[in-house]
């Protein structure tokens, strides 16, 4: 059995995949190998997964890896609804809205007030995918003007935030956690529906009064085109069976919330996330490609 993941070693998804792979190896008495395929906004890993097209090669990662692709690329070599079938969710990655400590802000309200008072003077960045859509969709819908700073590697952003080169950042909590613990970054709120176990003192965006920023990055296992539902349900039951306190503790320590569910519930969560991304895309003026793959993304001028 092989798990293909879209991130490199040491990432939250990598740690999670290896924890479950180790437990499943023991339960199945056969090796479960984790294969890192980072790059291309998840397209490298998805391409390898789709090309394998067998029941022994599964995709392990966040649904965000493919939900935003129809808005980012004119043509895709896969169809998510056909080629990437949900098996089991395992966790929700907590996103964090953070600010430079130089701003001396204590809440999202204070950040919004500052941006409104100084339009266009602050720099903002976000992790590719859902975090980027979420932050900049919120800013545009709120009439807030900031300069967007792109990153090839979002792992560089927390240091720039700490040094004041950017003033606002939306990324996974795990990415900013070390800087936060060192007092070099201020996390204002988390985007999950409930507080993160790793940061129980930090409010959710809903508690802060900004429900538009609420979104969780659901992570799990996906099977290939044509994989039978009964097989996916069986694997989901196996995943649930190997969940133990150690895995839960490790996931929570990396800024995740444990959320093990089967194919139907997992699919429902993905649909809800897809609908929210679609609504944000309209705010940003980005059109989804048509079903025949010939559509064009179009940024509003």
N, C-alpha and C positions, 0 to 999 in steps of 0.2 A: 504494500500500500504506500502511496506517495501523496504528500501534501505539498502543493505548490503555493508559495506565498509571494506577494508583490513587494516585500520589503527585505532589507538586508538583516544580517544577524544582529541581535541585540534590541531590535525594535519590539514594541509591545505585541504586535501580531506574531513575530518570531518566537518570543518567549511563550506566548499562549499556545501556539501550535506545537511547540516542543514539549510542553507540559502534558497536553492531551495525547500527543504521539507516544510519549513514554508510557503512559498508563494504558493506552490501547495496545501497544506492543505486548505488554504483559498479559492483557486480557485475551488477546487473539492468538498469542503464541506465534506471532509472525512480525517481522520488522515493519514499522511505519516510519518512513523516511521523510524528513522535511527538506524541501528544495527551495532555496532562496532565488527568486528571479526579479530583483528590483529593476526599476527604470521605466521610462515611458509612461508615467502616470498610471501604472498598473497594466498597461497594454502588453508588456513583455511577458508577465506571468500569465495573463489571461490567454494570450496567444499560445503559449506552451501547453496550457491546460486544455484548450479547445482542440488543439492539434492532436493531443494524445487520444482523446475520445475513447476512454475505457473506464470501466467501473472501479479500477484500482488507482486511478489518478484523480484526486480531488483538489479543488481550489479552496484555500483557507485564507480568509482575509475579510476586510470590511466591505459591506455592500457599496460603500462610497467609491470603491475602486472602479465600479462600472456605472453607477447611477448617473454621474455627471458627464460621462463620455459623449452621449448624443448631443450635448450642448457645446462640447469642446472640439469635436472633430467632424469634418464634413462627411467622411465615410469610415465605417468600421468593418472589420473583418469578422465580426461576430454579432449575434443577436442575443442580448441578455435573457430575454424571455424564453428563448428556445435552447440556448447553449449553456446557460448557467442556472442550474436548478437548486433551490434551497434544500438543504438537508437538516441542519441544526444550527441555531444561533448559540453562541457560548458566552458572549459578553457584549457590553455596550461601552465603547471608548468615550470617555468624558472629554469634551472640548472645553477649553478655558479661554476667557477673555481677559487679557493681561495688559498692564500699562507700565510705562517706565516709572521707576520710583522717583525720578527727578521731578515728575509732575506733582508728586505729593497728593495723589488722589485716593479717596477711600471708598468710592462707590461708582457704579455705572452712571448714576445720575450726574455725578461730578464730571465724569469723562464727557458725557453728552453735552453738558453745559459748556465745557471748555472748547469742544469742537465747534459748537454753535457760535461761541464768542470769537473764535479765531479761525474762520473758514479757510481751508486750503493750506493752513500752516503746519498741520501735524501729518506725520507719515504713519501709514498703517500697512500691515502685512498679514497674510493668512496662509495656512497650509493649503496646498492644491486640493480641489474637490469640494466637498460639502462645506468645509470651514470657510473657504474663499467665497462661495456663494452666500453663505449665511451672513458673514460680516458685511460684505459690500452690498448685498441686497438690503440689509437693515439700514446701512448708512444712506443709501440712495433713497429708500422709501421714507426716511426721516428727514431728508433734505440736508444731510450733513456732508460737508465737503472735506475730504482728506486726500493726500497724495498716496497712491498705491505703489508699494515697493515690491517688485517681484524677486523671488529667490529660486535659484536652481536647487538648493538644498535648504529646506526650511529649518534644519537643525542649527543653522548659523544665526537664525533670527533672534533667539532668546538672548544671546550675547549682545547683539546690536540693540535690543530693547534695554538691556541692563546699562549699556553705555550711552543710551539716549539718542542713538542714530535713527531709531524708529520709536514711536511713542505708543503704539497700539498693536496688539498681536492676538490673532485667534488661531489656536492650534490645539493639539491634544494636550491634556493636562500633564501627561508623562513627559512631554518635551520641555515644559517650563518648570517642572517640579524641582529639579536641582537648584536652579537659579532662585526660585521662590524660597526654598529652604535656607538658602544662603543670604536672603534678604536683598537680593539684587533685582528682583522682579516682583511686581504687585499683581496678584491674581484678584480681579474684581468680582468675577462670578463664573460659574460653570454652566454649560448649556444643557446638562442632563435634566431629566424630569425630577430627580431627587439628588440630594447632596452626595458628593463623592466620598466613599469611606476613607480615602486617603487624605481628604481635606474637609472634615465635617464642619469646620468653622466658616467655610466660604459659601455664600448663598448661591442658590440657583438663579438663573436669569429671570425666571418667573417670580421668584421671591423678590428680586430686585425691581420688578415692575416692567420687564421687557420680554414678554412671552414670544415675540417674533424671533428672538434669538435662541429659542429652545429647539434642540435637535440632538439626538444621540447617534453615534456611529456604530451601528450594529455589526458585530463580527461573527463569523461562523464558517461552517463547511458547506461547500456547494458541489453538486455532482454534474456530470456531463449530459448532453442532449440524449433523451430517450431513457434515462435511468429510471427504473421502475419505482413507483411510489412506495411499495412495500419494502423495497431494499433501503430507500432513503429513511423510512420510518424506523427500520431495524438499526441502522447506523446511528440515528438520533438517540434511540434508546440506549445504545452502547455508550455514546458520549455522556449521556446523563448518568449512567451507572458508574463511570470512572471519576466523576466529579467528587473531590474530597476536600476537607478543610485546608490542606496545603495549597491546592490549586486555587481555591477561593482567596486565600491570603495573598498569594503571589499576584493574582490578577488585580486585586484591590490595591496592592502596593504600587502597581504600574498605572494607576489612574483609570481602572476599568470597574464596571459594575457587572457582576455575574448575572447572566440572563440565558439559561439553557432552555431552549424550546425546540419543538419538532418542526417538520416541514411547513405545515399549514400556518402556524403562528409566526414562523420566521418569514414566510411569504407575505403575511399581512403587515408585518413591521416594515418590510422592504417597500411594499406598495405605499404605505403612509409616508415613508421618507422620499420616495420617488415623486409623490404628489406635491410635497413641500418644495422639493428642488424645482419642479416644474413651475410652481407659483413664483418662486424667487427669480427664475429665468425670465419670466414675463416682466418683472420689475426691472431687471437688468437689460431688457431688450434683446435677449438671446433666444433665437428660434431653434427648436429641436429639429433634427433631421427627420425627413419623412420616412415612412416605413419601408420604402423601396431602396433606402440608402442613398438617394440622390439629392436629399435636401441640403440646404446650406445653412450654416449658422450665420447669424446676422446681428452685429452689434449696433445698438441704437446710437445715432450721432448726437 
